[in-house]
Amino acid sequence: MAANNVQLPDLETNSTMEISERAAQLTPSLTLSIDSKAKAMKAEGIDVCGFGAGEPDFDTPEHIKQAAIEALQAGFTKYTPSAGIPELRAAIAEKLAADNGLTYRASQVVVSNGAKHSCYNAILATCQPGDEVVIPAPYWVSYPDMVRLAGAEPVIVPTMERNNWKLRAEDFENAMTPRTKMLILNTPGNPTGAVYTREELQALVEIASGEDIYILSDEIYEKLVYDDAKHVSVASISKEAYDLTITVNGFSKSYAMTGWRLGYLAAPEAVAKAVDSIQSHSTSNPCSFGQRGALAALKGDQQSVSDMRDEFDMRRNYMIDRLSKIPNITAVKPQGAFYVLVNISQLGLTSQNFADRLLSKSNVAVVPGAAFGDDRTIRFSYATSIDIIKKGLDRFQDFCRTL
């Protein structure tokens, strides 16, 4: 048989393939960049204290895992309706009524492959080229790129540390134009830990309802609130708020189910129907047996949620106490989630430079604030053990002294 002499193209130099403009405009993830460097160092045997985690350092509760195992064993491994199994959608509607004072029919609920997927679906279903979406900064890293992928334009509105990193009504009003289609709110927030009060939300809702602006309310951290803070769902503010709000939530943070990729949204019927249609043509249904686990999460014992919140609260208090004693940095005590945003602007470095040097010189991994639209800051996660927090903050304090 003749030898196969087919020449393969040099992919580095001869490829004529072009990627789309929408893909080309996406910004690389700084969070993944820092994480990959930290993992590479750990693989070399270096003792790295990692504060980049965006997921609970707890295992998924046993009864949730068991429900998924039983579903697998029973052969529940086929397609489900694209919006999720009816019993899960009904359970989510019941949860929203009980926890959030929101009345949704199961038909208004769409289960997706994580709350991130729910956010993206919601933006795709409501925004189009020419539209503007107001996003308070610091923001969760994916919001602006999701908006760009939908062909719309993100309008970034800086918030101030003295206002606890919250968007004020006047800031929102000043950022609005006739093209404004949506406001994205994340409360409790990542990376700030900010929790909006009912009064603060009412002021924003009043402006949005006056101009028929959608509100995408990302409430994924709702179970992780501390001290006297109370989580308020935006859609519960008024009928006008309900009619304009797309409520996003999920199972990743409350139930330590990040890898399960299960989130949901609840929205006005027309929006929910559009999201279902989009999902049916993109990903189809979320994981079948995973949905049985999510159902067990909602219906089962909630003690694990309380235990996890209490542990996070202890770590939060320790971290804030330590950070408050380090000169030339400041940090607002977070009221929710599991992050502390630290203002390093007095130390004279950009957030990326600071994070790179902190990792290379002190073996401490944090996320630069540039990833969240605020180059004055870095983000610590306290979703890690108290031992790592203590050791990491010792190193961080020593590093700051050298600047």
Secondary structure per residue as TSV (DSSP state, phi and psi in degrees):
chain	resnum	aa	ss	phi	psi
A	1	M	-	360.0	137.3
A	2	A	-	-67.8	146.6
A	3	A	-	-66.4	147.1
A	4	N	-	-85.2	108.6
A	5	N	-	-105.9	21.8
A	6	V	-	-61.8	129.2
A	7	Q	-	-91.8	125.3
A	8	L	-	-84.2	142.9
A	9	P	-	-68.0	149.9
A	10	D	-	-76.7	105.2
A	11	L	T	-65.7	-23.5
A	12	E	T	-77.5	-32.3
A	13	T	T	-118.3	-28.1
A	14	N	T	-106.5	-2.5
A	15	S	-	-69.8	134.6
A	16	T	-	-105.4	6.2
A	17	M	-	-67.9	139.9
A	18	E	-	-119.6	140.4
A	19	I	-	-90.7	162.1
A	20	S	-	-70.0	157.5
A	21	E	H	-62.7	-36.6
A	22	R	H	-65.2	-34.8
A	23	A	H	-74.8	-37.7
A	24	A	H	-66.0	-27.2
A	25	Q	T	-86.5	-4.4
A	26	L	-	-70.1	143.0
A	27	T	-	-92.7	136.0
A	28	P	-	-60.1	148.4
A	29	S	-	-79.5	115.2
A	30	L	H	-68.2	-30.1
A	31	T	H	-65.4	-42.3
A	32	L	H	-69.6	-33.3
A	33	S	H	-62.9	-49.0
A	34	I	H	-63.6	-42.4
A	35	D	H	-62.3	-41.2
A	36	S	H	-67.1	-37.9
A	37	K	H	-64.0	-43.6
A	38	A	H	-63.8	-41.0
A	39	K	H	-66.9	-38.0
A	40	A	H	-63.2	-40.5
A	41	M	H	-65.7	-41.8
A	42	K	H	-62.2	-38.3
A	43	A	H	-63.7	-25.4
A	44	E	T	-85.8	2.6
A	45	G	T	89.8	10.2
A	46	I	-	-82.5	137.4
A	47	D	-	-81.4	95.1
A	48	V	-	-101.7	133.3
A	49	C	E	-95.9	109.6
A	50	G	E	-97.1	123.3
A	51	F	-	-117.1	22.5
A	52	G	-	-93.8	-6.5
A	53	A	-	-61.8	131.4
A	54	G	-	-107.6	27.9
A	55	E	S	-144.8	149.4
A	56	P	-	-60.6	142.7
A	57	D	S	-92.2	37.5
A	58	F	S	-118.6	154.4
A	59	D	-	-79.1	153.7
A	60	T	-	-59.7	133.4
A	61	P	-	-53.0	145.2
A	62	E	H	-60.1	-39.4
A	63	H	H	-67.7	-25.4
A	64	I	H	-73.6	-45.9
A	65	K	H	-60.9	-40.7
A	66	Q	H	-63.9	-37.8
A	67	A	H	-62.9	-39.1
A	68	A	H	-69.7	-39.6
A	69	I	H	-61.1	-44.9
A	70	E	H	-64.8	-35.8
A	71	A	H	-64.8	-41.2
A	72	L	H	-61.9	-47.7
A	73	Q	H	-64.0	-28.6
A	74	A	T	-84.6	1.0
A	75	G	T	79.9	22.4
A	76	F	-	-83.5	70.6
A	77	T	-	-128.8	15.1
A	78	K	S	-101.1	179.3
A	79	Y	-	-58.1	147.0
A	80	T	-	-117.5	174.1
A	81	P	-	-52.5	144.9
A	82	S	T	-59.9	-30.8
A	83	A	T	-87.4	2.4
A	84	G	-	110.8	162.0
A	85	I	-	-67.6	143.0
A	86	P	H	-55.9	-40.0
A	87	E	H	-67.2	-32.0
A	88	L	H	-72.6	-42.7
A	89	R	H	-61.4	-39.4
A	90	A	H	-66.6	-40.1
A	91	A	H	-65.8	-36.3
A	92	I	H	-66.0	-42.1
A	93	A	H	-60.7	-39.8
A	94	E	H	-65.7	-41.0
A	95	K	H	-62.4	-44.4
A	96	L	H	-63.1	-35.0
A	97	A	H	-69.6	-46.2
A	98	A	H	-71.6	-43.5
A	99	D	H	-90.5	-31.2
A	100	N	H	-121.3	-2.3
A	101	G	-	67.2	31.5
A	102	L	-	-115.1	131.1
A	103	T	-	-102.9	104.1
A	104	Y	-	-122.8	141.1
A	105	R	-	-78.3	156.5
A	106	A	G	-57.9	-30.4
A	107	S	G	-68.4	-14.0
A	108	Q	G	-92.8	1.6
A	109	V	E	-109.4	133.1
A	110	V	E	-126.1	123.2
A	111	V	E	-91.4	132.8
A	112	S	E	-130.2	-177.8
A	113	N	S	-85.1	65.1
A	114	G	S	100.7	156.0
A	115	A	H	-63.5	-30.2
A	116	K	H	-59.8	-44.7
A	117	H	H	-62.7	-39.1
A	118	S	H	-62.2	-43.8
A	119	C	H	-60.0	-47.3
A	120	Y	H	-64.1	-44.4
A	121	N	H	-57.9	-42.4
A	122	A	H	-64.2	-41.4
A	123	I	H	-66.9	-43.2
A	124	L	H	-61.1	-35.8
A	125	A	H	-76.2	-17.9
A	126	T	H	-122.8	-20.9
A	127	C	-	-114.1	150.8
A	128	Q	-	-147.5	172.0
A	129	P	T	-53.4	134.7
A	130	G	T	99.7	-21.3
A	131	D	-	-78.9	154.4
A	132	E	E	-117.7	144.0
A	133	V	E	-124.8	121.3
A	134	V	E	-82.5	126.5
A	135	I	E	-129.3	114.2
A	136	P	E	-67.7	140.3
A	137	A	E	-112.7	142.6
A	138	P	S	-67.1	141.4
A	139	Y	-	-125.5	162.8
A	140	W	-	-66.3	139.2
A	141	V	T	-55.8	-31.3
A	142	S	T	-87.0	-16.0
A	143	Y	H	-55.2	-52.8
A	144	P	H	-60.7	-39.9
A	145	D	H	-71.4	-32.8
A	146	M	H	-60.4	-43.2
A	147	V	H	-63.0	-43.8
A	148	R	H	-63.8	-40.1
A	149	L	H	-62.1	-29.0
A	150	A	T	-80.8	-3.1
A	151	G	T	88.2	-1.5
A	152	A	-	-91.0	178.5
A	153	E	E	-118.0	121.4
A	154	P	E	-73.5	134.4
A	155	V	E	-112.5	106.3
A	156	I	E	-86.6	125.8
A	157	V	E	-115.7	109.8
A	158	P	E	-64.5	141.7
A	159	T	-	-111.0	168.4
A	160	M	-	-116.1	145.4
A	161	E	G	-59.1	-37.4
A	162	R	G	-66.8	-18.6
A	163	N	G	-100.6	21.0
A	164	N	T	58.8	32.7
A	165	W	T	61.1	32.5
A	166	K	-	-109.2	146.0
A	167	L	-	-75.0	126.2
A	168	R	-	-90.3	157.4
A	169	A	H	-57.7	-41.0
A	170	E	H	-67.6	-31.7
A	171	D	H	-65.0	-43.5
A	172	F	H	-62.5	-45.8
A	173	E	H	-63.4	-39.7
A	174	N	H	-69.5	-25.6
A	175	A	H	-85.9	-15.2
A	176	M	-	-71.8	146.9
A	177	T	-	-137.4	174.3
A	178	P	T	-61.2	-14.3
A	179	R	T	-93.3	-2.5
A	180	T	E	-66.7	121.9
A	181	K	E	-108.4	-29.1
A	182	M	E	-152.0	149.3
A	183	L	E	-116.2	131.8
A	184	I	E	-102.7	122.8
A	185	L	E	-119.8	138.9
A	186	N	E	-128.6	103.1
A	187	T	S	-141.0	124.3
A	188	P	S	-58.7	149.6
A	189	G	-	-103.8	148.6
A	190	N	T	-114.7	121.3
A	191	P	T	-103.2	7.0
A	192	T	T	-90.3	-24.5
A	193	G	-	75.3	10.6
A	194	A	-	-72.3	141.1
A	195	V	-	-123.5	117.3
A	196	Y	-	-74.7	139.7
A	197	T	-	-80.6	165.9
A	198	R	H	-59.2	-40.9
A	199	E	H	-65.3	-40.5
A	200	E	H	-64.9	-39.8
A	201	L	H	-68.7	-38.9
A	202	Q	H	-58.5	-41.0
A	203	A	H	-64.8	-39.3
A	204	L	H	-71.1	-40.9
A	205	V	H	-61.9	-39.6
A	206	E	H	-59.2	-41.4
A	207	I	H	-69.5	-46.0
A	208	A	H	-62.8	-42.2
A	209	S	H	-69.2	-29.2
A	210	G	H	-67.3	-22.3
A	211	E	T	-118.5	9.6
A	212	D	T	54.0	49.7
A	213	I	-	-99.3	127.5
A	214	Y	E	-62.5	149.6
A	215	I	E	-120.7	118.9
A	216	L	E	-92.2	110.0
A	217	S	E	-104.7	102.9
A	218	D	E	-88.7	108.9
A	219	E	-	-116.7	31.8
A	220	I	T	-61.9	-25.6
A	221	Y	T	-98.9	18.9
A	222	E	T	-58.1	-30.6
A	223	K	T	-81.1	-9.7
A	224	L	-	-108.5	77.0
A	225	V	B	-126.2	152.1
A	226	Y	-	-131.1	166.8
A	227	D	T	54.4	-131.5
A	228	D	T	-98.8	12.7
A	229	A	-	-68.7	145.8
A	230	K	-	-127.9	131.9
A	231	H	-	-78.9	131.3
A	232	V	-	-121.7	124.3
A	233	S	-	-75.1	131.4
A	234	V	G	-57.3	-41.6
A	235	A	G	-66.1	-14.4
A	236	S	G	-85.2	-5.4
A	237	I	S	-65.5	-43.5
A	238	S	-	-166.6	170.2
A	239	K	H	-62.5	-39.2
A	240	E	H	-61.6	-41.2
A	241	A	H	-64.2	-43.8
A	242	Y	H	-58.4	-42.1
A	243	D	H	-71.3	-18.6
A	244	L	H	-111.5	-7.5
A	245	T	E	-98.7	137.7
A	246	I	E	-110.2	111.2
A	247	T	E	-90.6	122.6
A	248	V	E	-114.1	136.9
A	249	N	E	-153.8	-174.4
A	250	G	E	-179.0	-167.3
A	251	F	S	-111.8	-8.3
A	252	S	T	-62.2	-49.6
A	253	K	T	-85.7	-43.0
A	254	S	T	-70.7	-33.4
A	255	Y	T	-118.0	15.3
A	256	A	T	52.4	51.6
A	257	M	-	-122.5	37.6
A	258	T	G	-58.1	-43.6
A	259	G	G	-74.4	-12.0
A	260	W	G	-73.3	-23.9
A	261	R	-	54.9	68.3
A	262	L	-	-136.9	116.2
A	263	G	E	-137.7	179.3
A	264	Y	E	-156.5	161.4
A	265	L	E	-132.8	155.4
A	266	A	E	-129.8	133.6
A	267	A	-	-154.4	169.1
A	268	P	-	-52.2	148.1
A	269	E	H	-51.2	-43.4
A	270	A	H	-64.5	-39.3
A	271	V	H	-69.0	-44.8
A	272	A	H	-59.8	-41.0
A	273	K	H	-64.6	-41.7
A	274	A	H	-64.6	-41.0
A	275	V	H	-63.3	-43.5
A	276	D	H	-58.5	-42.1
A	277	S	H	-65.3	-45.2
A	278	I	H	-58.7	-45.8
A	279	Q	H	-66.3	-35.9
A	280	S	H	-63.8	-25.9
A	281	H	H	-99.5	-3.6
A	282	S	H	-114.3	-64.8
A	283	T	T	-112.6	-11.4
A	284	S	-	61.2	-148.3
A	285	N	S	-77.7	156.4
A	286	P	-	-69.1	166.1
A	287	C	-	-49.4	127.9
A	288	S	H	-61.7	-57.2
A	289	F	H	-71.5	-26.2
A	290	G	H	-62.5	-34.6
A	291	Q	H	-64.5	-33.5
A	292	R	H	-66.2	-35.6
A	293	G	H	-65.1	-40.8
A	294	A	H	-63.9	-38.0
A	295	L	H	-62.4	-41.1
A	296	A	H	-65.9	-34.7
A	297	A	H	-61.0	-44.7
A	298	L	H	-72.2	-37.9
A	299	K	H	-88.3	-20.1
A	300	G	S	-88.6	-171.6
A	301	D	-	-60.6	132.5
A	302	Q	-	-98.8	9.7
A	303	Q	H	-62.1	-34.8
A	304	S	H	-62.5	-32.4
A	305	V	H	-65.4	-45.7
A	306	S	H	-64.5	-40.8
A	307	D	H	-64.1	-42.4
A	308	M	H	-65.4	-42.9
A	309	R	H	-61.4	-42.0
A	310	D	H	-62.8	-40.0
A	311	E	H	-65.6	-44.5
A	312	F	H	-60.6	-38.7
A	313	D	H	-62.6	-42.3
A	314	M	H	-61.9	-45.0
A	315	R	H	-64.9	-40.7
A	316	R	H	-58.6	-48.8
A	317	N	H	-62.0	-41.7
A	318	Y	H	-63.0	-46.3
A	319	M	H	-63.9	-44.4
A	320	I	H	-64.1	-40.1
A	321	D	H	-61.0	-43.3
A	322	R	H	-68.1	-46.0
A	323	L	H	-64.4	-32.5
A	324	S	T	-66.7	-16.0
A	325	K	T	-98.2	1.1
A	326	I	S	-95.4	122.9
A	327	P	T	-64.2	151.0
A	328	N	T	70.5	13.5
A	329	I	-	-130.7	159.0
A	330	T	E	-138.8	156.0
A	331	A	E	-153.4	130.9
A	332	V	-	-79.7	131.8
A	333	K	-	-65.4	119.8
A	334	P	-	-70.8	144.1
A	335	Q	S	-98.3	-9.0
A	336	G	B	-155.7	179.3
A	337	A	T	62.6	-153.3
A	338	F	T	-141.9	47.6
A	339	Y	E	-132.5	150.9
A	340	V	E	-122.8	126.5
A	341	L	E	-96.3	120.8
A	342	V	E	-108.6	127.1
A	343	N	E	-85.6	114.9
A	344	I	-	-110.4	14.5
A	345	S	G	-60.6	-26.6
A	346	Q	G	-73.1	-11.2
A	347	L	G	-92.7	-3.5
A	348	G	-	81.7	15.8
A	349	L	-	-123.3	151.0
A	350	T	-	-68.7	159.7
A	351	S	H	-63.1	-37.3
A	352	Q	H	-67.1	-44.2
A	353	N	H	-63.0	-43.6
A	354	F	H	-60.1	-49.1
A	355	A	H	-63.9	-40.7
A	356	D	H	-63.2	-45.8
A	357	R	H	-68.6	-38.3
A	358	L	H	-62.2	-38.3
A	359	L	H	-72.5	-45.6
A	360	S	H	-72.8	-35.0
A	361	K	H	-92.8	-32.4
A	362	S	H	-121.9	-0.3
A	363	N	-	59.6	41.7
A	364	V	E	-124.0	126.0
A	365	A	E	-105.0	119.8
A	366	V	-	-128.5	169.0
A	367	V	E	-101.0	127.0
A	368	P	E	-67.0	141.3
A	369	G	G	-63.9	-20.1
A	370	A	G	-56.7	-29.2
A	371	A	G	-64.6	-24.4
A	372	F	G	-107.5	9.5
A	373	G	T	84.1	17.4
A	374	D	-	-143.3	101.3
A	375	D	T	-76.6	-1.8
A	376	R	T	-84.3	-5.0
A	377	T	E	-129.9	165.2
A	378	I	E	-133.2	155.4
A	379	R	E	-113.2	127.7
A	380	F	E	-100.7	137.5
A	381	S	E	-103.2	137.5
A	382	Y	-	-104.2	27.2
A	383	A	-	-88.1	54.6
A	384	T	S	-152.5	168.0
A	385	S	-	-66.7	155.2
A	386	I	H	-64.5	-30.1
A	387	D	H	-65.4	-43.2
A	388	I	H	-66.9	-38.5
A	389	I	H	-61.1	-46.1
A	390	K	H	-62.2	-49.2
A	391	K	H	-65.1	-43.2
A	392	G	H	-64.9	-38.7
A	393	L	H	-72.6	-30.1
A	394	D	H	-59.5	-47.1
A	395	R	H	-66.5	-41.0
A	396	F	H	-62.3	-42.7
A	397	Q	H	-62.9	-43.8
A	398	D	H	-62.8	-40.8
A	399	F	H	-63.2	-44.6
A	400	C	H	-61.2	-31.7
A	401	R	H	-65.8	-24.4
A	402	T	T	-82.2	-7.7
A	403	L	-	-95.5	360.0
